[in-house]
């Protein structure tokens, strides 16, 4: 508990508002995520160095593109993020950020994921009429209750754009099918991940972000 | 199951929606952010802002427009029309667009598709193809349909996909503005030739035309402008009709 109290002591101006560290590692644009977080009342900071994570009350790893891009998060960043998780700070991976929570991906076999979730991400198998990338609105089915989808109806539609996906394991709290079923959201303790884009999924997406903030 | 997407296009000049808007029933229908918000409430799946200005002032106003729209709606937003180079794309994306749509610029410099895809991801790079039938060949036109090229639409779509485009926005010049329906044959040919999603555009005149382009045309998404401006409930009515006829949609 001590580090959390210390963090609060260093950030009295943020009292009552959760300060979320949004990790910018050059994988896509953060504007939309920032705007959506602002819309649900979060204060966002972009950490410049891993030690900036010490004062974060929650961490979000967004990102689109090739799994290779996650190598921009070097061992110091990984230690910083893992350290935040160990201090009890909630972590949310979005899209590529969800995939990075796993052990790795066949998209870039040499790159090691954060390994907070078990399994490898793999390419969606597309053959006519299924297209890959999987782009658009698709339903999420809930195998069990979760904090991320509190107040959200089973089968709700959210916006996806990706070619690789995480396997359905016990950590999956939402499953979507595009040719094969994949984990559209995962949750283990205070580690969360969504394959879809909550910042682009209308009111449902904003509710998912709000639910994450409630965990912070 | 993945839904078929319905996309509203806003033609914007100097910060105002300019084409095909019926102002009836709206206090300020010319404002892109208000119109985008109305569509969002009605259940539109995406919004495309098409910049129909050519001036520098117009392009500066565009960033403000994109930003204003992006503050109001949390669904995918694409900017097209004014993207001539990487800097234009960066400005649109920094203002809050997820995707940019390249047309003439991609024809002039096909490597631009790859540069944008590697900078922002393929999902951010849409290649717009304006096609017109000439002697039995669907040829690609540049500069808003002003300049013909020798490229065939299907071949150009395949090349764009190979170069990293995430989606194809296919507009039939023959059908555009005619309200006689989408060019389902052309859409199906392109959709079957590429592994990436194809957005059909040009010719929407009735709700039934959307069913046809998803059914016969094998489109992944359909885009229209004026048909949505004319009726308060067009988006919801359209989606309810599609669902009744077995097309998966988000309602």
Interface residues (C-beta under 8 A of the other chain):
Chain A: X27 X28 X29 X31 X32 X35 X36 X39 X64 X65 X126 X128 X129 X131 X132 X133 X134 X135 X136 X137 X138 X139 X157 X159 X161 X162 X177 X178 X199 X200 X201 X202 X203 X205 X206
Chain B: X1 X2 X3 X4 X5 X40 X45 X70 X71 X73 X74 X75 X76 X93 X94 X95 X96 X98 X120 X121 X122 X123 X124 X166 X167 X192 X195 X196 X197 X218 X220 X221 X250
